[in-house]
Amino acid sequence: MNHPKDSRIEEYAEGSLTSELSHEIGSHIEGCPSCRAKVASFRLLERSLRDLPLEQPGSGFTERVIRSLGLEEGGSLAWKLITNLAPLMAFVFVAAVLYVVMNLVGSFGGPQIGSSLGSVTAAYTGLGDNISRGIDAIRLFTAQYLPFIADHESRGMILFLALLFAGVALLDRYLLMPLLTRRKL
């Protein structure tokens, strides 16, 4: 038998040959010192490569590779709107909360700013009435447009909540996370 190709000897050393071919090459290697030395060197090389520590890329490696491949992408219009409008929306929210609190305390009514316990009690009573009306409106809406939620006997509520949570999870996974991941670059 002629000497097997180096690629076959390497496959033999890895153990990736069929049993018939492995037996044939193994018979040759038993009688051939040069092929036996090649098998030993391939096995030593494989063991040495496995023992090498894994390298960790340096900081900024990902950004440099993406930039060198020309894959750098500008932010989408939606992301730009969110990032630019978020501070404004936060300011409007804080201003609205301050306005509501100051209105409830009576700051805009003149000299009765916290002047008596009666004004505070009236403010809390009004707040309680408004909360009750809001809850009643939500109940009326669900009874009219989402009757399966209002029906305590059905499994519709559980199904609705499961679908709602699944929808939120899908939005988070496929919309929000890619936006946030892209933004970190």
Secondary structure, 3 states (H helix, E strand, C coil): CCCCCHHHHHHHHHCCCCHHHHHHHHHHHHHCHHHHHHHHHHHHHHHHHHHCCCCCCCCCHHHHHHHHCCCCCCCCHHHHHHHHHHHHHHHHHHHHHHHHHHHHHCHHHCCCCCCCHHHHHHHHHHHHHHHHHHHHHHHHHHHHHCHHHHCCCCCHHHHHHHHHHHHHHHHHHHHHHHHHHHHHC
